[in-house]
Amino acid sequence: MLDPVWQTVRDGICFLLQGKSDMRLFEGTPWDRPVICEKCGALEAECKCPAELPPKQLVPPGKQTAKLSVERRKKGKVVTVIRGLSDEANDLPGLLVKLKNACGAGGAHAPNELEIQGNHVERLKTFLSDLGYKVSGG
Ligand SMILES: [Zn+2]
């Protein structure tokens, strides 16, 4: 894709830049990209590191509805279950921490589901809608 002369120049410069991967030599040009892998130090073209997973595409809370329900588990234990928020679209572990703190209760994270010990529907409704989520159920 690059003219062979440019390729040679670029390889030469890349060699000189080894260990200075934070330099952006080609800033503002079509070659503005890291030339040396930060993990293995190889030129990008020779790097064999596995590609990183793209960051999760989180969905804005206003486009999601949290469905709350109170359920009774074994031994009469009551839990408030939050469904409708997927792991894909949310940082559920992070959200669980906030909800546990808000309720002063324990909780658990299951796939696409959060569970808070005890009946905290009203508190969770308020908390989740303050975060911007639409809320239903309870
Ligand atoms: Zn690499």
Boltz pocket constraint, residues with backbone or C-beta under 6 A from the ligand:
constraints:
  - pocket:
      binder: B
      contacts: [[A, 37], [A, 38], [A, 39], [A, 40], [A, 41], [A, 42], [A, 47], [A, 48], [A, 49]]
      max_distance: 6.0
